[in-house]
Amino acid sequence: MPGAGFGRSENNPDGHDLPGTSIGGAGSSLEGVSTPGTAGGGAGPGTGPGQYGIYSVPVPGHDSDAPDPVGYPGYPPPGYSPGSPGFPVPQGVGPTPGTGVPPGFGVGTPGPPASYTPGPSAYPGAGIGPVGPGGPWDTRTEGDRPPLSDMAAQSGAAPPPAYTSTSGQGQTVPALSPYKPVPIGGHKLPPLPYAYNALEPHIDEATMREHHDKHHKAYVDDLNKAEQMLAKARDSGDFDLVKHWERELAFNGAGHYLHTIFWNIMKPNGGGKAYGPIAAEINKSFGSFDRFKKQFTEAAKKVEGGGWAILVWSPRSHRLEILQAEKHQNLSQWDVIPLLVLDVWEHAYYLKHKSNRAKYIEDWWKVVNWDHVNERFEPASKLTWLPY
């Protein structure tokens, strides 16, 4: 099984015993998700479309308030429906949520017109993207995000092609974001979306530095090495060590991807009960938020050794599920999409909480970033397979 028998231990960071990709801002769903027009100090409803999502890419002829474009065969694609309306943030907002934007084509919500000025942000690091025309990028990045101009250049002026399933299991939806693939052996450590001490007093600065800079980086480095070695094996035709490198690929790849989600589902002044679309789905899948939180907490407490508790969307069963994962990749399920992840390896808490995993889990609930969980859930929930 991946990662087994290679001498990793909590005291061997170079072997890292020891989790983006984030879905992006609230405007980056497959079918477009509107975002609040104002937040924080806004005196009332927004006067125009909401802010950009983190990964919004304005596509000429689509991401605007103009009528639907003409001249693009198959637009809109069959089965296309607009994204859900934006959800208000329950704390620290103005008296009335801003006006939601029109649905995006699938690569981001429309940008604001030149005359639009939203209210001040309700909280830092909300993941909304640039505020107003020419506004600064929010710091909640997924690492090495290209400049907006580069992203638009990659997308081109034409709308993204629609994909139609021929198996009867999928749906016709616009294509995903226009990012270039990560080259073989080209993964990078994403920056934290906040300062190292931003989650104090619940998660300490020393732990964040050790966890991110040493443990996560080791996963990235070893994932790149595994990919490179497997590429060499393909070139040479020598697969004598394929079992070892496939294990390394699974262990380190899962570690890298889970950690990238992990940093983003936490934020300063987070926590509390879920809200927005994920809250409704939690109630539907588990009966109540309290029932969900109890099961998730107990699952996290009882992970054997190092591992994770993970809330996932299942496209096959069309509901949420709570899973455990030992190491990063063992004893879990396939064909699911992680939404909320909790790292319970000792490296995630031992500097502050020693061996008290239960207290660490209790403190972690106080920094959960439900905004980002919603950002992941909105597009994930659009993916559904024929249920069995």
Secondary structure as UniProt FT lines:
FT   TURN            2..5
FT   TURN            10..11
FT   TURN            13..15
FT   TURN            26..27
FT   TURN            40..41
FT   TURN            54..55
FT   TURN            60..62
FT   TURN            73..74
FT   TURN            78..79
FT   TURN            114..115
FT   TURN            124..125
FT   TURN            133..134
FT   HELIX           148..155
FT   STRAND          162..163
FT   STRAND          173..174
FT   TURN            184..185
FT   TURN            196..202
FT   HELIX           205..209
FT   HELIX           210..216
FT   HELIX           217..236
FT   TURN            240..241
FT   HELIX           242..264
FT   TURN            268..269
FT   HELIX           277..286
FT   HELIX           289..301
FT   STRAND          307..314
FT   TURN            315..318
FT   STRAND          319..326
FT   TURN            327..329
FT   STRAND          337..343
FT   HELIX           346..348
FT   HELIX           350..353
FT   TURN            354..355
FT   HELIX           357..364
FT   HELIX           365..367
FT   HELIX           370..380
FT   TURN            381..382
//
